[in-house]
Amino acid sequence: MNRRFVNLVLVDYDTRIHSLFRLDVAKHLFYPSTAQAETANAKQETNNGGGGGGDNKSRKPPRLKWPKLPRFKWLGRLLEPCMRFFQYPPADDGDEEPEPPWRSYEVDAFMLLRPGCSDGTILHATNGGRTVIYDADKNAICATVPFFDTGMGGEPVVFSIPGAGSEEKERLYVMRSTFASPVHHYDHRRYYYHPRNNDEDDEDHRCSGDFVVLDFNQQQPYKWQHLPRPAFVVDKGCSAGSHFRIRSSAVVDGGRTIVVSADESSNGYSIKCSGGVEFTYWFDTATRQWRHAGDWALPFSGRAEYVPELNTWIGLSSTSPHHLCAIDLSSAMDAGDRAPPTPHHVWDDFTLPVYEESSAVLNRHHPQYVLQRSTEWWPEKHSLVNLGSGRFCTLKVFFIRRRECVGFYEPDMDKPDDEEFAVLTGVEVVRCHDGEEEGGLRMVKHKSKRCVLDHDHCLF
């Protein structure tokens, strides 16, 4: 299914209101045809617009002006949201007591309930697990999905696997993106995990509500089925206080296998930063069993999407600034745990501007008084939405810091001028024309729109 809209949720932390906006991708992010997009790209390259990293030698040195930023068209003021989701009373949200202040930053979860059929059937889940379904096409609320047994966090990992035949319906898999270490017992050397002796208790612990599936082939009323927690939570024998975070995920083997890569952190610090390893596990949806693929990570960040027209997976690379890339995960399945897959295409969908600075002497009789200005960019968040037929929407949030100092003052002594904004881009991946790389792929960039996100967000 080719999607017409992308869904953007903005969160107001003061009121805990989640506002849903729907963006028409044909209006804002895509040209009517691939040829028109290529013509616009050629014109933009001629004018050296839309990105940083141009030839600075050919330009006159800047004086008192701030360094120029890449040129983007503004998305414009967002219209009124199509729906607002208010905070449930604590008693209705599965909490016996009022929420402590530290939970106020956690956002609710939003996901497409049946993305293979509609881009407007949205499942909203609160921190306490309460769910409600909003049909954006009909602008109506319905409640036909049971509540989660536990909160799934603000960024759950969601997989929608279509049925094998025309008569079989979809299955929706939902997994927490973070997992706390299991119960540990202490000895004089370290904390160890010891399985429970009671088989029934151990089964309940192994199949907790952290990983569930909703099978639409069941008879109504539907029910979330508990699945085994990822094996790395137990296999790694982590110490107390450790947490696991899923960094990347994909669906392979025609929907039979879910693959996730994760790393371990302790007290908020990633162990991989201190020389540790990441690891990848496969989950067989038929046997409902996990197996270890290897102590390596998938080479993308977030979710990679399979594009049947191109017979490849498209995602955002795991290294900054997270360019669009193509990966063949079927070969990784055949290779076993010998080596991690590597991208066979990486495209520069946005060139991050380089660090720039300018200076000017304020008074020629006092050359020591110099006005210095600098602009520095770095990426913060990113996400990718599959629109169907090789088309994608990327959202990248950037942080800009402008500094200004005069004379002998150090830049750190002056308060910087900080700005955060997002860039929405429509991209298309197509096969190369005749005469180009045989069997290769190329990316065609369509439109980029700049918008300011004053609140936390979710794009799906």
N, C-alpha and C positions, 0 to 999 in steps of 0.2 A: 504494500500500500504506500502510495506517495502522499506524504503529509502536506497539508496546507498551512498549518500553524505550528509554531513552537510556543511552549507554555513557560512563562516566567513568573516566579513567585518571589515577592519582596516581603521581608520580615521587619516589622516595627517592634524592637525589643521593649520599648516602654509600655506598649499596650498589648503585646503578644498577638497582634493581628497579622495574619498572613493574607496578602493581597495577590490575586491571580490575574495576570495579564496574558493576552493571546496576541502574538505577532504574526501577521500575514507575511510569509516568507517571499511570496511572489511580488508583493508590493515593496518590501523593505530590503530584501537581501539578494534577489536574483533578477537577472535580465531575462527577457522572454526567450532567448536562445543562447546556446554556447558560443555561436559566432559573434553575437553582439557583445558578450562578455570579453572575448578575446580582442575585439576592436577597442573596447574601453580600456583594457589593460595596456595595449600598445600605446594608446594616447597618453595614458597616465605615466608610463615609463618615459615617454618623450619629454613630458613636463617635470619629470623627477618628483612625482608626488606620491603620497600614500605610504611612505615608509622612511625609515632613517637610514643611515649609513651611506649617504651620497658622497660625491667627490668634494671634500671640503677644500681642496687646494684651489679649485677654480673660483671659489667665492671670496669676496672681500672679507677681511676679518671684521667680526661684529664689534660694535662699540658699546653703546649703552642699552641696546636692546637685548631682551632675553633670547637665547638660542631658539631657532625656529623648531616647532614641533611638527610631526607628520600631519598631513591634511586629511581629515575625515569629515564626511558629512554627518551632521547630528541626526540622531534618530528622531529627535523632537520630543516634545512633552508627551509622556505616556497618558493615554486617555484614562477615563475612570476604569478601575478593574472590573472584570466581569463577575467576580465573586470575592467576598471577604470571608475569611475563616477566623472566628473569634475563639478566644481561649475558653475551654470548658471549665466549669467549676471543679475544684480539686476532688470533691467527692465523686463526680461523674467521670473523672479522668483516671480512676484506678488508684488514687492517692488517699490514704486515710488521713494524712496531715497536710497542711498547706505546704507548697513547694518551697524548699530552701532557696535563698538568693542565688546560690551557685548554679542552680538549674535554669535560671532565667535566660541564659545565653543559648540554650539548646533549642534548635528549631524543629518544627514538625516535619514529617516525611511526606513527600508527594511523589506519585508515580502513575504512569498510565496503566490502567487495569488490563486492557486488552489492546496493546499497540498494533497487533496485526489486523484489527478490525476498525479501530477508531483512534483519532488523536485528541478526542475530547472527553473520554470516559476516564475520570481522574479519581484515584484513591488517595484520600487524605488520612494520615495516621498521626495521632498525637503522641507525646512522650510516654503516656501511660498505656498506649496500645489501642485506644478507642479509634474506630474508623468510620468514615462516611464517604459516600461516593457522590461525586458531582458530575453531571452530564453537561458539559459546556455547550454542546450543540443544541440541546433542548433547554438549557438554563434551568435545570431542575436538580433537586437533591433526591437520592434514593438510598436506601440502606439494605443492601442485599448481600453484603459481605460481613462475616463475623469479625469481632474484635481480635487483635493480636493478644496473645497471653502476656506479652511483655513489650515494652517500647522497643522499636527498631532503630532508634537514633535518627539524627537529621539527614544522614546520607547513606541509606541502606543500599546494598548491591542488589539490583533487580534484574531478573532474566525472564523474558517471555518466550516460551518455546512452543511453536505451532504444532498442531497435530500432524501425525505421519500421513494420514489420508484425508480424503474430503469429508469423511464422517467424524473424524477425531477432532476435538476442540483443543484450545490452548491450555497450557499449564503455566502458572505464574509462580516463580521462585523468588523469595525475598530473604535476604541474609543481612545481618548486621555487618557493618564495615569494620567495627572494632570488637575485640573479644578480650575479656579479662582472663587472667590465669585461673585455672581451677583450684580446688581446695588443696592446700599443701600442708604437710606435716614437717615439723622441725626436728633436725638432729644437730649434732655438734659441728657438722661440716657445712651444711647448706640446707635449703628448703628442697624437699622432693615431693613429687606428686605420687600418691598411692591410690590406686583404684579402690573403690568401696568394695567391701566384702559382700554386701547384699546385692544380688543380681538385679532385683527390681529397682532399687535406688540408683544403681549404676546406669541402668537403661534410661531412667528418667533424666539423669544428669547428662548422658550422652546425647539423647534426643531432646534437647531443650527447645524453647521457643525462639532461639537465636537464628534458626534456619528453618523455614517453613515453605510449603508449597500449597497452592490453591489449584485444584484440578477441576476444570470446568466440565470434565466428562462425568463427574459424580452427579448423583441425583441431588436435587435441592432438598433441604438447605445446604449450601456449600459449607465446608469446614476446612480450616487450616490444618494441614498435616505436619507434625513435627518430623524433622529430618536430623540425621547425626550432625553434631557440631563438626567443623573442620578438624581433620585429624592432627593438624600441626599444634592445636591448642594443648593436646596431650603428648604428642610424639616428641616435642622439643624439650619436655621436662623443665619448663621455665621456672624461674625463681619467683617468690612472692612479690607482688607489686608489678609484675610484668603484664604488658598488654600487647596484643597483636592487631595490626591494622592491614586490611586488604588494600593493596596499592593498584592492582590491575586485575582485570577479569575478562572472560570471553566465553562464548559458547561454540563448541566444535563438534565434529563428527555428526553433522546433520541434526544437532540438538540433543544427542544422547549424552554428551559430556560437557560439564562445566569446569573451566579451568580458572584458578585464582592464584595470584602471587601475593605474598604478605611478608612483613618483617616484624621483628619483635622490638618493643621499647620497654624501658624500665624507668619508672618515675618521670615519664614524659620525654625521655631522651631516646632517640632511635639507636639501637645497638649497632645497626649497619654503619653508623657514622664513626664508630670506634673499632672498626675492623671486623664486625660480624658479617653474617651472610643473610641473604634473602632466600626464600624457598617458594616452590610452586607445587600445588597439589591438583589432582584431577578428581572430579566427582562424577560417578556413573549414575545417571538418573534412572536407569533401569534396575540396577542392583542396589542402588542407594548406598554405595560404599565409596570411601575415599582411598586414594593411593598417592604415594609420594612420587612426583615427577623428577625432582632434582633440586639441589641447593643453588638455584639461580632464579632470576626474575624475568617475567615477560618484558619485552623492550618498549612498553608503552605505559602511559599513565591513565588510570581510569578504565573505562570500558572500551574494548575494540569491537567493532560491528562487522559482521560478515555481509558482503555484498555479492549475491549470487550472480549478478550480471558480469562481475569482474573476477569471480572465483578467488577472492582474497579478503583479508580483514583490514579494515581501516581504523586507525586510532591516532591519538596524540602521543608523540614520543616521550619517553620517560625522562629525558634530559632537557634542561631549560634551553631555549624558550618554548619547548613542547610543540615542535612543528608537526604537521600532518604527516603520517607515514602509512605504508602498506606492509603487511606481514603475512607470510604464508604459514599458518598454524597447523595445517594438515601435515606438513613435513615434520613439524615438531612432534606430532603424535607418532609418526613412523620412527623417528630417531630415538624415542624413549628418553632416557635421562642422560644421554651422552653429551648434549650441548644445547644451550638455549637458542631459540630462534632469533634471527636478526632481520631487521627491516630490509626489504629489497628496493624500496623507494622512500625517500624523505623529501618533502616539499616545503619550501619557505613560504608559509602562508602569511607571515607578518615578520618584517625585519625590525628587531628592536633597535631603537636609536642608540647611538653610542653616547658616551659621556661627553658633554660639551661645556665649554666655559668661555667667557668673554671678559675683557678687562679694558679699562680706560682711565687715563690720568685725569683727575678732576681739575688740577691746577698745575700749569706747566712750571710755575715757580716753586712748587712743592711736589716734585715727582713721587714722593713717598706716599702721597694720598692717592690710592688707586681703588677704583670701584671694581670689584670682581663679582661676577655672576656665573653660576653653574646650574646645569640641569642634568639630573640623573634619573634613569628609568630602571625599573626591575619588575618582572612578572610576579603576580601573586597567585591568582586562581585561574583555572581553566576547565572547560567542559566541552563535550562534543555531543551533538544530537543527530541521529540518523534520520534523514527525511525520505529515504527510499531512492532507488535507481541511481545510486552513486552520488547523491547530493547530501551535503551535510551543513549544519550550522555550528560554528565554533564561537565560544564566548571566552574571551581572555580579559582578565582584570589586571590592570597595571597600576603601579604606584609611582608617582613623580615627585621628586624632591628638588625644590629650587632653593639655592642658597645665595646670600648676598652679604658681602663684607666690605669694609672700607679701611684703608690704611694698614695699620699693623695688627688689626684684629684677626684672630684665627676664625675660620669659617664656623667652627663648632660653637663659637661664642654667640653667634647670631641665631635667632629662631628661624628655622627653615619654613618655607611655604610648601606644605604638602598637599597633594591632590591625588585622588583615586578615581579612576574611571574605567569603563569597560568598552571593549570593541567587539561587536557582533559581526561575523563575516559569513557570507554564503560561499561555499566552495563546491566544486564538482570534480569527480575523478572519472576520467574516460580513458578508453584505449587509444594508443597512439595511432596517428594516421599512417597510411602507406608511405614507405620511404623513411619513416622514423624507426625508432627501436622496435624491432619485431616482438610482438607479444607484450610490449611494455605498457606502462600506464603513465598518464600525465594529469596534473592538477590544473584546473581552470578556476581562477578566482573570479567571483562575481562582485558583489557590493560589500563594502565595510561601512558600518554605522557606529558612531561614538555615542555613548550614553553614560550618564552619571548614575551610579548605584549607591544611594546613601545608606542602604541597609543590606543585610545579608540577603542572599538570593539562592534560588534553585532553578535550574533550567532543565527542561525535559520535553 
